[in-house]
Amino acid sequence: MTAELVRGQNHPLPQARLEVRVSAGTPTVAGATLGDEQGKVRGVEWVAHPGAPTLPGLEVSKQAAADHRLAFDLDALPGTVHRVHVLLALPAGGGGPARFGAVAAPFVAVTGLDGAEIASYTVTGLNAESAVVALELYRRQDAWKVRAVGQGYAGGLAELFADQGLPQAQQLAAGINEAVAQGLARSVAAPPPRLPDGERTRPAASAPGSDQTHAGPVSQGAAQGAADHVQPHQGNPGMPQPGSPYDGAGPQSGAAPQPDHAAGRSVPQEGHPGAPVRPDSAAARPATPGAGGPIDYSHPARQNAAPPPPAAPGHSAQPVAGDATGWTMEERLYNQVWGMFEDLARATAAYRSAVDFADSRREQELDKALSDPRSRIGGQGDAAREAAQAKHAQLVDQARAALDRDLAQLMAESDVVEPALPPAYARWDNPVWHGYRVPMESPMAVRLGDLHLPESEGLRIPMLVRLPLERGLWIDSGRAGSRDGSLADADELRRLAMGTAVAHAARLLAVHPAGEFTVHVIDPAGSGASALAPLAQSGVLAGPPAVGVAGVADVLARLIQRVDLVQMAVRGGAADSLPPDLDTAEQLLIVNDFPHGFDDRAVTQLRYLADEGPAVGVHLMMVADREDAAAYGPLLDPLWRSLLRLTPVPDEHLADPWVGHAWTYEPVTVPPGSQVLHQVLAHIAAARRAWNR
């Protein structure tokens, strides 16, 4: 029986090897502190956090996420440790909620390595607090117990650490926030929370739960159009993203993947349609048939718009494109893709946890068998080792079989979803592009790549990012940290990076109505002329690529002026005073070969555009190698962290907001020899000419 604790209640722990699982309505930081008999933390070396996730006997998550699994081996803790506090905190400056009272109450559960719950606790009663001690594991008469604490701190981690007697509380809290900020810059932003159907009053073109208006500039008057376009929506805030699988939401976001970015499942109360599902709950485990049985394509963790029709006797239900909640097919497909991403993340987490359990059990059985000197002589030791290995293989095979059934279900779903995707979500080789026409309204999201995990190489989940973009993009042209970067020389990577940037820009142009998305290019040395040729020759750019110091200064000055004018108009409620010739369309600035050709003033202006531009429709896409900017020192670190990093080659650098998997990102490229990009750009150019007449 699971003990459902209330604040202050304790419960014995029957085993030393445990997991503490956390499920929250938003990405949180999870950590643990070690305390002596009085509960005092003796130094920073007694704190496990994302910057230092491993201590003897425990390991915590390396980043902020909506779900966490903290591993404990209480027997391996130092003898001077008598208390372990499990703490949660909201990321500082991550764009998410600043207090626990604004999100769903965190749920924590102590489980065995097999996932069986021992005790659980819902941390209720929080309001202004941004950090909380959720649980305390403590030693009592050579036995361990768990106590529900729920002590919150409005002053965040610094106040929490100070209360535990840590002299370096402020410095440690700042270091943790820095480590989390770097982790968020690598994660996919999570989908924003969905509103109940009864509260969805906005048109379908604007996705429920989005934190910015989705509409582009309104043609009936530039001034009013700019106001409509830049005023933030006052509804539910989007969760930090990882962008959403994907610096998320993260995917969740939390990407998301923000994997910063899509309509998702997080609502204030568990059990509500779209609410976060605990990884260990029945709802989080996709229904799987018995061995050899038919595949069940229903998704218990998802709320369908309507129950599927009953299958004919002897036949299993088949996957259906758009089998998710939403007012439009676009919204349903968007939610279905994010559901597939979440299902794959949690199914893989369950498999990895099962393998870890099998490894741990084998180790325990071998230790027990070999601890007796008599068993090490003769055939007893060999028999014990063979039995332990056989049991390990059986457990791993069972876990793999369950994962394979889940993957088969998701592969079958992907096979019907992928062909049904609209252009904004489709790969470049999808036939939907052959019938492309410039849309009349902007979509709710755009595809920026594919995501997959090592256990599911054949399954690709589209990486969908919400529109309008909430953060800029950085196309990494460097080899550092790139899985395949060592296979290509520097010049080849720069060429691939610029080609990837052109494909992304073309897609963004293609999914917006004519006149509602404008692209500028800065190419100081002209090194990207070949890759930029499709954009420049088709006439879809706002002007020729800017070259030289003067060209860089002119483009940056005009975009800075636009940001300043729209900001002042919105803040002052004076949209009518905007210049009549102001371009109210979304603006994208592609910057190639940074930092070459950029002086200190230009660097400062780029940082300003990255920070202030997205809120008023000005977005940044940088094609750069971070190592090339090393001469600027830490000055540019905030710039890199504010951008969603994408790569021109497959790379494992994005994390989901649920369990923190390292997802492999692959750009969606135009098939070799295909003319689809030129055909799409020709349609866009013709529509722009007609719109300008």
SULGI-V829953 format. One record per backbone hydrogen bond with DSSP energy under -0.5 kcal/mol. CO is the residue of the C=O (numbers start at 1). NH is the residue of the N-H. If there is no record, write none. Layout:
((CO	NH) (CO	NH))
This chain:
((2	4) (3	5) (3	120) (5	122) (6	9) (9	148) (11	146) (12	14) (16	18) (16	74) (18	72) (19	21) (19	111) (20	70) (21	109) (22	68) (23	107) (27	91) (28	65) (29	89) (31	87) (32	48) (33	85) (35	82) (35	83) (36	39) (40	36) (40	42) (43	46) (44	47) (46	34) (47	49) (48	32) (49	52) (52	49) (53	60) (55	58) (57	73) (58	55) (59	71) (65	28) (66	24) (68	22) (69	71) (70	20) (71	59) (72	18) (73	76) (74	77) (78	81) (80	82) (82	139) (83	35) (84	86) (84	137) (85	33) (85	87) (86	134) (86	135) (87	31) (88	132) (89	29) (91	94) (99	102) (100	103) (104	25) (106	123) (107	23) (108	121) (109	21) (109	111) (110	118) (110	119) (111	19) (112	115) (116	112) (118	3) (119	110) (120	5) (121	108) (121	123) (122	124) (127	101) (129	100) (130	90) (131	153) (132	88) (132	134) (133	150) (133	151) (134	149) (134	150) (135	86) (136	138) (136	147) (137	84) (138	145) (140	143) (143	140) (144	13) (145	138) (146	11) (147	136) (147	149) (148	8) (150	152) (151	133) (153	130) (153	131) (153	156) (155	158) (155	159) (156	160) (157	161) (158	162) (159	163) (160	164) (161	166) (162	165) (164	41) (165	167) (166	169) (168	172) (169	173) (170	174) (171	175) (172	176) (173	177) (174	178) (175	179) (176	180) (177	181) (178	182) (179	183) (180	184) (181	185) (183	186) (184	187) (185	645) (186	655) (188	242) (188	249) (189	261) (192	264) (196	199) (197	200) (199	201) (203	206) (205	207) (207	210) (219	221) (221	225) (222	226) (223	227) (224	228) (225	229) (226	230) (227	231) (231	213) (237	193) (240	190) (240	242) (240	253) (242	241) (242	248) (242	249) (246	188) (247	186) (249	254) (250	254) (250	657) (251	256) (252	657) (253	190) (253	250) (254	250) (254	253) (255	261) (256	189) (257	246) (258	189) (258	256) (259	246) (265	267) (269	272) (272	275) (278	281) (281	284) (282	285) (284	286) (290	293) (295	297) (298	300) (299	302) (302	304) (303	325) (312	315) (320	323) (322	324) (328	332) (329	333) (330	334) (331	335) (332	336) (333	337) (334	338) (335	339) (336	340) (337	341) (338	342) (339	343) (340	344) (341	345) (342	346) (343	347) (344	348) (345	349) (346	350) (347	351) (348	352) (349	353) (350	354) (351	355) (352	356) (353	357) (354	358) (355	359) (356	360) (357	361) (358	362) (359	363) (360	364) (361	365) (362	366) (363	367) (364	368) (365	369) (366	370) (367	371) (371	373) (372	375) (372	376) (373	376) (374	377) (375	381) (377	380) (378	382) (379	383) (380	384) (381	385) (382	386) (383	387) (384	388) (385	389) (386	390) (387	391) (388	392) (389	393) (390	394) (391	395) (392	396) (393	397) (394	398) (395	399) (396	400) (397	401) (398	402) (399	403) (400	404) (401	405) (402	406) (403	407) (404	408) (405	409) (406	410) (407	411) (408	412) (409	413) (410	414) (411	415) (412	416) (413	416) (413	417) (414	418) (417	420) (417	421) (418	421) (422	425) (422	426) (424	447) (427	430) (430	433) (431	434) (431	435) (432	435) (433	436) (444	467) (446	465) (449	463) (450	666) (451	461) (452	664) (453	456) (454	457) (456	459) (458	460) (460	462) (461	451) (462	464) (463	448) (463	449) (465	446) (472	644) (473	622) (474	476) (474	646) (475	624) (476	648) (479	482) (482	486) (484	487) (485	488) (489	493) (490	494) (491	495) (492	496) (493	497) (494	498) (495	499) (496	500) (497	501) (498	502) (499	503) (500	504) (501	505) (502	506) (503	507) (504	508) (505	509) (506	510) (507	511) (509	512) (510	439) (511	443) (513	516) (516	586) (518	588) (519	542) (520	590) (521	523) (521	546) (522	592) (523	526) (524	548) (526	529) (528	532) (529	533) (530	533) (531	534) (532	535) (532	536) (533	537) (534	538) (535	539) (535	540) (535	541) (536	539) (546	523) (547	551) (548	552) (549	553) (550	554) (551	555) (552	556) (553	557) (554	558) (555	559) (556	560) (557	561) (558	562) (559	563) (560	564) (561	565) (562	566) (563	567) (564	568) (565	569) (566	570) (567	571) (568	572) (569	573) (569	574) (570	573) (574	577) (575	578) (579	582) (582	584) (586	518) (587	619) (588	520) (588	590) (589	591) (589	621) (590	522) (590	592) (591	623) (592	524) (593	596) (594	625) (595	598) (597	599) (599	603) (600	604) (601	605) (602	606) (603	607) (604	608) (605	609) (606	610) (607	611) (608	612) (608	613) (609	613) (612	616) (613	616) (613	618) (614	617) (617	587) (617	619) (619	589) (620	473) (621	591) (622	475) (622	624) (623	593) (623	594) (624	477) (624	626) (625	628) (625	629) (626	629) (627	630) (629	632) (630	633) (632	635) (633	636) (634	637) (634	638) (636	640) (637	641) (638	642) (640	643) (642	472) (643	645) (644	474) (646	476) (650	484) (651	653) (651	665) (654	663) (655	188) (656	660) (657	66) (657	67) (658	67) (661	656) (661	663) (663	653) (663	654) (663	665) (664	452) (665	651) (666	450) (667	669) (671	674) (675	679) (676	680) (677	681) (678	682) (679	683) (680	684) (681	685) (682	686) (683	687) (684	688) (685	689) (686	690) (687	691) (688	692) (689	693))
